[in-house]
Amino acid sequence: MSVQVENLEKNMAKLTIEVSAEDLEKALESAYQKQKKQISVPGFRKGKVPRAMIEKMYGVDVFYEDAANALMQQNYAAAVDESGIDIVSRPTVDVVQIEKGKPFIFTAEVAVKPEVTLGKYMGVTVTKIDTSVSDEEVDEALEKERNNNARTINVTDRPVAQGDTAVIDFEGFVDGVAFEGGKGENHSLEIGSHTFIDTFEDQLVGKNVGDEVDVNVTFPEQYQAADLAGKPATFKVKINEIKAKELPELDDEFAKDVSEFDTLAEYKECPPSPRALRSGPQPSRTTPALSVQCIILSSSAIENYKKSPYPGAKMTCPLYSKP
């Protein structure tokens, strides 16, 4: 076997692999031996038909496909090793020559690993980024975690309040006539979210489950439905349910539920709590700052770097150690 390498554009290469005529003959004979039991020819017992007879009846190329597949599988890996190139893709193969008595030749086009040479980055000045965290930021992070672990409860002992979710039926009317798209059933509406127009949500505050309310609003002048823009409307609303978020207490039990720590004090000092950043530039806690520094440093290096035009090429920031 012999192999020739041709470098193509965009970090592609073509390997031309030549296998001897003797090896092709062995592959053809092997393909015949595997298939002969399945071939029937009048006058011969199954499996006893001579290869020459089969090739005469079905064509000299009857065993070419199986032989070619076998030879490519047997020789491709060795050809890659002999070529010495660093391949990063599966090959696209093409048979160039297959004929009895002649060498078998096929090609394989592959993507190869690009060479990347960074420009100057040693000595580039990078400003240290302040990663200190305030008490307010810590409290905000804890409150977010509480909300993530809140449960929803049905409220039966009080009216609708800001922050509740009211489950309502509603139908809207303009000039006493119901309009298209103005009706809904068992719609969950978060009070204070301002997802409904005007003061719709505010007018439900203080109402109880089972109450039927006339909500009077005015559509915005720039409303998407031109036939409703700027017009006053009345919505007949029935409150079916009131739901509220129940936040967990911010205590040691909460810390145990959401982390591997036993106390709230320990939890406040651990990732992902922002307070952990106060203890100093530990790698797992300063990654955002390092990311910014990496961008600055890489930008300086990119100005003069040289690389092959391979779309999968990557650059490693010198600020990070290998995992």
Secondary structure per residue as TSV (DSSP state, phi and psi in degrees):
chain	resnum	aa	ss	phi	psi
A	1	M	-	360.0	143.0
A	2	S	E	-135.2	155.6
A	3	V	E	-138.9	138.9
A	4	Q	E	-121.3	141.3
A	5	V	E	-114.1	128.7
A	6	E	E	-118.7	120.4
A	7	N	E	-79.1	128.5
A	8	L	-	-107.7	-178.4
A	9	E	S	-74.2	161.0
A	10	K	T	55.7	42.2
A	11	N	T	59.0	37.6
A	12	M	E	-108.2	154.7
A	13	A	E	-140.5	150.6
A	14	K	E	-118.9	123.7
A	15	L	E	-98.4	125.7
A	16	T	E	-104.8	115.2
A	17	I	E	-113.5	126.7
A	18	E	E	-115.0	126.8
A	19	V	E	-113.0	139.6
A	20	S	-	-62.6	156.1
A	21	A	H	-61.9	-33.1
A	22	E	H	-63.5	-43.2
A	23	D	H	-67.6	-33.7
A	24	L	H	-64.4	-41.4
A	25	E	H	-62.9	-40.7
A	26	K	H	-62.9	-39.4
A	27	A	H	-67.7	-38.9
A	28	L	H	-65.3	-41.4
A	29	E	H	-65.4	-39.2
A	30	S	H	-64.2	-40.7
A	31	A	H	-64.5	-39.7
A	32	Y	H	-62.3	-46.3
A	33	Q	H	-61.7	-35.1
A	34	K	H	-73.3	-31.6
A	35	Q	H	-100.1	-14.4
A	36	K	G	-62.7	-29.5
A	37	K	G	-71.8	-13.7
A	38	Q	G	-100.5	-2.4
A	39	I	-	-104.8	127.4
A	40	S	-	-110.7	132.0
A	41	V	-	-133.8	128.1
A	42	P	T	-53.8	133.7
A	43	G	T	95.3	-7.0
A	44	F	S	-127.1	143.1
A	45	R	-	-70.5	151.0
A	46	K	T	-60.9	129.6
A	47	G	T	90.1	-4.4
A	48	K	-	-112.1	7.8
A	49	V	-	-74.5	126.0
A	50	P	-	-62.1	148.3
A	51	R	H	-59.8	-40.8
A	52	A	H	-62.1	-35.6
A	53	M	H	-67.6	-42.1
A	54	I	H	-64.0	-43.4
A	55	E	H	-65.6	-31.7
A	56	K	H	-71.0	-39.1
A	57	M	H	-78.2	-41.5
A	58	Y	H	-105.3	-4.4
A	59	G	-	107.1	146.5
A	60	V	T	-63.9	-20.9
A	61	D	T	-92.8	13.4
A	62	V	T	-60.2	-30.4
A	63	F	T	-106.0	4.7
A	64	Y	H	-62.0	-45.0
A	65	E	H	-61.6	-48.0
A	66	D	H	-64.4	-39.7
A	67	A	H	-64.9	-43.3
A	68	A	H	-63.1	-44.9
A	69	N	H	-59.9	-42.4
A	70	A	H	-64.8	-43.8
A	71	L	H	-67.0	-38.6
A	72	M	H	-64.7	-41.6
A	73	Q	H	-65.3	-38.0
A	74	Q	H	-73.4	-30.0
A	75	N	H	-110.2	-16.4
A	76	Y	H	-62.6	-49.6
A	77	A	H	-59.7	-42.8
A	78	A	H	-64.7	-36.9
A	79	A	H	-65.8	-38.9
A	80	V	H	-63.1	-45.0
A	81	D	H	-60.4	-42.1
A	82	E	H	-68.8	-32.9
A	83	S	H	-69.7	-30.9
A	84	G	T	78.2	6.0
A	85	I	-	-89.4	154.8
A	86	D	-	-97.9	100.3
A	87	I	B	-90.6	137.8
A	88	V	-	-125.6	21.1
A	89	S	S	-150.4	165.8
A	90	R	-	-74.7	149.8
A	91	P	-	-80.8	151.2
A	92	T	E	-105.0	111.6
A	93	V	E	-101.6	154.0
A	94	D	E	-150.2	129.9
A	95	V	E	-81.8	124.5
A	96	V	E	-94.6	-41.4
A	97	Q	E	-148.6	127.9
A	98	I	-	-145.4	113.0
A	99	E	-	-158.7	134.6
A	100	K	T	-54.4	134.4
A	101	G	T	86.6	-4.6
A	102	K	S	-122.9	159.0
A	103	P	-	-62.2	147.3
A	104	F	E	-88.5	126.0
A	105	I	E	-125.2	130.4
A	106	F	E	-140.4	159.5
A	107	T	E	-116.6	155.3
A	108	A	E	-137.5	117.6
A	109	E	E	-95.6	131.1
A	110	V	E	-139.6	157.7
A	111	A	E	-90.0	139.8
A	112	V	B	-116.2	155.5
A	113	K	-	-64.6	128.2
A	114	P	-	-77.4	158.8
A	115	E	-	-97.9	130.9
A	116	V	E	-122.8	127.0
A	117	T	E	-121.3	114.2
A	118	L	-	-72.9	149.5
A	119	G	-	-77.8	-165.9
A	120	K	-	-70.3	126.1
A	121	Y	-	-131.5	-18.0
A	122	M	T	-67.1	133.5
A	123	G	T	91.3	-4.0
A	124	V	-	-69.7	133.5
A	125	T	-	-88.2	128.9
A	126	V	-	-123.9	126.7
A	127	T	-	-75.1	130.0
A	128	K	-	-66.3	134.5
A	129	I	-	-96.1	132.3
A	130	D	-	-72.4	122.3
A	131	T	-	-111.8	19.7
A	132	S	-	-68.6	150.8
A	133	V	-	-128.0	136.3
A	134	S	-	-84.3	164.0
A	135	D	H	-59.3	-36.6
A	136	E	H	-63.4	-39.4
A	137	E	H	-67.8	-37.7
A	138	V	H	-63.3	-47.3
A	139	D	H	-62.0	-37.5
A	140	E	H	-64.2	-41.3
A	141	A	H	-64.9	-40.6
A	142	L	H	-65.9	-40.0
A	143	E	H	-65.3	-37.9
A	144	K	H	-62.7	-40.4
A	145	E	H	-66.9	-36.9
A	146	R	H	-61.7	-44.0
A	147	N	H	-64.7	-35.6
A	148	N	H	-65.0	-24.8
A	149	N	T	-108.8	13.9
A	150	A	-	-73.5	154.7
A	151	R	E	-117.6	153.2
A	152	T	E	-96.4	130.9
A	153	I	E	-123.3	152.8
A	154	N	E	-83.4	132.1
A	155	V	-	-101.1	126.9
A	156	T	-	-126.1	-8.9
A	157	D	S	-109.9	12.3
A	158	R	S	-158.1	166.2
A	159	P	-	-80.8	178.5
A	160	V	-	-64.2	136.4
A	161	A	-	-129.3	163.1
A	162	Q	T	-56.2	136.6
A	163	G	T	93.5	-16.4
A	164	D	-	-72.3	166.2
A	165	T	E	-113.5	118.9
A	166	A	E	-98.8	129.4
A	167	V	E	-96.0	115.2
A	168	I	E	-130.9	154.7
A	169	D	E	-103.3	142.5
A	170	F	E	-149.7	153.9
A	171	E	E	-147.5	131.4
A	172	G	E	-101.4	145.7
A	173	F	E	-133.0	138.5
A	174	V	E	-121.1	123.3
A	175	D	T	56.2	36.0
A	176	G	T	79.1	2.7
A	177	V	E	-115.1	128.4
A	178	A	E	-64.0	140.2
A	179	F	E	-113.1	156.5
A	180	E	E	-65.6	135.7
A	181	G	E	82.0	5.1
A	182	G	E	-100.6	17.6
A	183	K	E	-126.1	141.4
A	184	G	E	-154.3	154.7
A	185	E	E	-129.0	138.7
A	186	N	E	50.0	44.5
A	187	H	E	-86.1	129.5
A	188	S	E	-87.7	117.5
A	189	L	E	-121.7	117.3
A	190	E	E	-78.8	120.3
A	191	I	T	-74.5	122.7
A	192	G	T	102.5	-4.9
A	193	S	S	-81.6	-18.4
A	194	H	-	58.9	35.0
A	195	T	-	-81.1	-22.2
A	196	F	S	-99.5	158.1
A	197	I	S	-70.2	156.6
A	198	D	T	53.8	-133.8
A	199	T	T	-103.2	26.7
A	200	F	T	-51.0	-51.9
A	201	E	T	-68.1	-39.8
A	202	D	G	-59.5	-33.5
A	203	Q	G	-74.6	-8.2
A	204	L	G	-93.0	-15.5
A	205	V	T	-62.8	131.8
A	206	G	T	92.7	-4.2
A	207	K	-	-92.6	155.7
A	208	N	-	-110.1	165.4
A	209	V	T	-58.2	132.5
A	210	G	T	94.4	-15.5
A	211	D	-	-67.4	144.6
A	212	E	E	-113.0	126.6
A	213	V	E	-127.3	138.9
A	214	D	E	-93.9	115.5
A	215	V	E	-104.0	119.3
A	216	N	E	-103.8	123.5
A	217	V	E	-139.0	171.2
A	218	T	E	-127.5	129.1
A	219	F	-	-68.6	144.8
A	220	P	-	-60.8	152.5
A	221	E	T	-62.5	-31.2
A	222	Q	T	-99.7	28.2
A	223	Y	-	-63.9	147.1
A	224	Q	S	-62.4	-35.7
A	225	A	S	-87.8	107.4
A	226	A	T	-59.7	-31.0
A	227	D	T	-73.8	-10.5
A	228	L	T	-109.8	-15.8
A	229	A	T	-54.9	126.9
A	230	G	T	77.4	1.2
A	231	K	-	-94.6	145.6
A	232	P	E	-74.8	147.9
A	233	A	E	-143.6	156.0
A	234	T	E	-121.4	129.0
A	235	F	E	-109.2	126.9
A	236	K	E	-89.4	118.7
A	237	V	E	-122.8	136.0
A	238	K	E	-119.1	130.4
A	239	I	E	-91.7	113.7
A	240	N	E	-90.1	-40.0
A	241	E	E	-147.9	156.8
A	242	I	E	-123.8	127.8
A	243	K	E	-123.4	147.7
A	244	A	E	-140.0	153.2
A	245	K	E	-81.6	135.0
A	246	E	E	-111.7	110.4
A	247	L	-	-82.6	142.2
A	248	P	-	-69.5	151.1
A	249	E	-	-65.4	141.6
A	250	L	S	-86.7	84.5
A	251	D	S	-143.9	-170.8
A	252	D	H	-62.4	-35.2
A	253	E	H	-63.5	-39.2
A	254	F	H	-61.2	-45.2
A	255	A	H	-60.2	-40.2
A	256	K	H	-64.9	-37.7
A	257	D	H	-70.4	-34.5
A	258	V	H	-105.4	-0.5
A	259	S	S	-151.7	-177.5
A	260	E	S	-92.7	7.7
A	261	F	-	-96.2	156.9
A	262	D	S	-95.2	-19.8
A	263	T	S	-130.6	157.2
A	264	L	H	-65.5	-36.5
A	265	A	H	-61.4	-41.9
A	266	E	H	-66.7	-40.5
A	267	Y	H	-62.9	-37.8
A	268	K	H	-62.4	-27.0
A	269	E	T	-93.8	-0.3
A	270	C	S	-108.8	158.3
A	271	P	T	-63.3	145.2
A	272	P	T	-92.4	18.3
A	273	S	S	-64.4	132.0
A	274	P	G	-58.4	-26.3
A	275	R	G	-60.7	-25.4
A	276	A	G	-60.6	-25.4
A	277	L	G	-66.4	-19.4
A	278	R	G	-67.0	-25.5
A	279	S	G	-76.6	-5.8
A	280	G	-	129.3	177.5
A	281	P	-	-79.4	67.1
A	282	Q	-	-82.0	139.4
A	283	P	G	-52.6	-44.8
A	284	S	G	-72.7	-12.6
A	285	R	G	-110.2	-7.5
A	286	T	S	-116.5	14.7
A	287	T	H	-54.1	-43.7
A	288	P	H	-58.2	-42.5
A	289	A	H	-65.4	-43.5
A	290	L	H	-63.6	-33.4
A	291	S	H	-61.1	-43.3
A	292	V	H	-64.8	-43.5
A	293	Q	H	-63.1	-37.1
A	294	C	H	-63.1	-40.2
A	295	I	H	-60.6	-45.4
A	296	I	H	-62.5	-46.4
A	297	L	H	-66.9	-43.4
A	298	S	H	-64.4	-36.9
A	299	S	H	-60.0	-40.2
A	300	S	H	-66.3	-40.2
A	301	A	H	-70.6	-34.1
A	302	I	H	-65.7	-27.5
A	303	E	T	-53.8	-35.9
A	304	N	T	-122.8	12.1
A	305	Y	-	-78.1	158.7
A	306	K	E	-125.1	136.9
A	307	K	E	-150.8	161.5
A	308	S	-	-77.5	148.1
A	309	P	-	-77.6	58.2
A	310	Y	-	-98.5	123.8
A	311	P	T	-64.3	-18.1
A	312	G	T	-94.7	6.5
A	313	A	-	-64.1	139.6
A	314	K	-	-128.8	154.0
A	315	M	-	-117.1	137.5
A	316	T	-	-100.9	128.9
A	317	C	-	-72.0	128.9
A	318	P	T	-63.0	-16.6
A	319	L	T	-70.8	-23.5
A	320	Y	S	-99.5	138.5
A	321	S	-	-85.6	155.9
A	322	K	-	-68.1	143.5
A	323	P	-	-68.3	360.0
